[in-house]
Amino acid sequence: MPRARPKRKGSTARLRETGQFLNAQRRYERYVELARAKALTGDYVAAENYLQHAEHYLRSMQARQAPDPLRK
């Protein structure tokens, strides 16, 4: 029976966190661009909706960058 490899929490975990940050950044930029496009067509309700989505991803990115007060 093959031995199970121990799971490592090293560079893979950091890469995953970085990937999630970049994904949030891309989504933020996408929603801002969608909001601009809707505002240019005069659909301000849809533009506001997209801006609210963008704000969610902005907060997500800010939370990841904030230092964890419990870690030293």
C-alpha positions as CSV (number, residue, x, y, z in Angstrom):
1,M,0.0,0.0,0.0
2,P,1.5,3.4,-1.0
3,R,2.3,5.8,1.7
4,A,0.3,9.1,1.7
5,R,2.3,12.2,1.3
6,P,2.0,14.7,4.1
7,K,0.4,17.9,3.0
8,R,2.7,20.9,2.9
9,K,1.6,24.4,3.7
10,G,4.3,26.4,2.2
11,S,4.7,27.9,-1.2
12,T,1.5,26.3,-2.5
13,A,-0.6,28.1,0.2
14,R,1.1,31.4,-0.6
15,L,0.5,30.9,-4.3
16,R,-3.1,30.2,-3.7
17,E,-3.5,33.3,-1.6
18,T,-1.7,35.4,-4.3
19,G,-3.9,33.9,-7.0
20,Q,-7.0,34.7,-5.0
21,F,-5.8,38.3,-4.6
22,L,-5.1,38.6,-8.3
23,N,-8.5,37.1,-9.1
24,A,-10.2,39.7,-6.8
25,Q,-8.2,42.4,-8.4
26,R,-9.3,41.3,-11.9
27,R,-12.9,41.1,-10.8
28,Y,-12.7,44.5,-9.3
29,E,-11.4,46.0,-12.5
30,R,-14.0,44.2,-14.5
31,Y,-16.9,45.5,-12.5
32,V,-15.6,49.0,-12.5
33,E,-15.3,48.8,-16.3
34,L,-18.9,47.4,-16.6
35,A,-20.1,50.3,-14.3
36,R,-18.4,52.8,-16.6
37,A,-20.0,51.3,-19.7
38,K,-23.5,51.3,-18.1
39,A,-23.1,54.9,-16.9
40,L,-22.1,56.0,-20.5
41,T,-25.4,54.5,-21.8
42,G,-27.4,56.2,-19.1
43,D,-28.3,53.1,-17.1
44,Y,-27.2,54.5,-13.7
45,V,-29.0,51.9,-11.7
46,A,-27.0,49.1,-13.3
47,A,-23.9,51.2,-13.0
48,E,-24.4,51.5,-9.2
49,N,-25.0,47.8,-9.0
50,Y,-21.7,47.1,-10.7
51,L,-20.0,49.6,-8.5
52,Q,-21.3,47.8,-5.4
53,H,-19.9,44.5,-6.7
54,A,-16.6,46.2,-7.3
55,E,-16.6,47.6,-3.8
56,H,-17.0,44.0,-2.4
57,Y,-13.8,42.9,-4.2
58,L,-12.0,46.1,-3.1
59,R,-12.8,45.3,0.5
60,S,-11.7,41.7,-0.1
61,M,-8.3,42.9,-1.4
62,Q,-7.9,45.4,1.5
63,A,-8.7,42.7,4.1
64,R,-6.0,40.4,2.6
65,Q,-3.4,43.2,2.8
66,A,-4.2,44.2,6.3
67,P,-1.8,42.9,8.9
68,D,-3.2,40.2,11.2
69,P,-3.1,41.5,14.8
70,L,-3.0,38.0,16.2
71,R,0.2,37.1,14.3
72,K,3.6,38.2,15.4
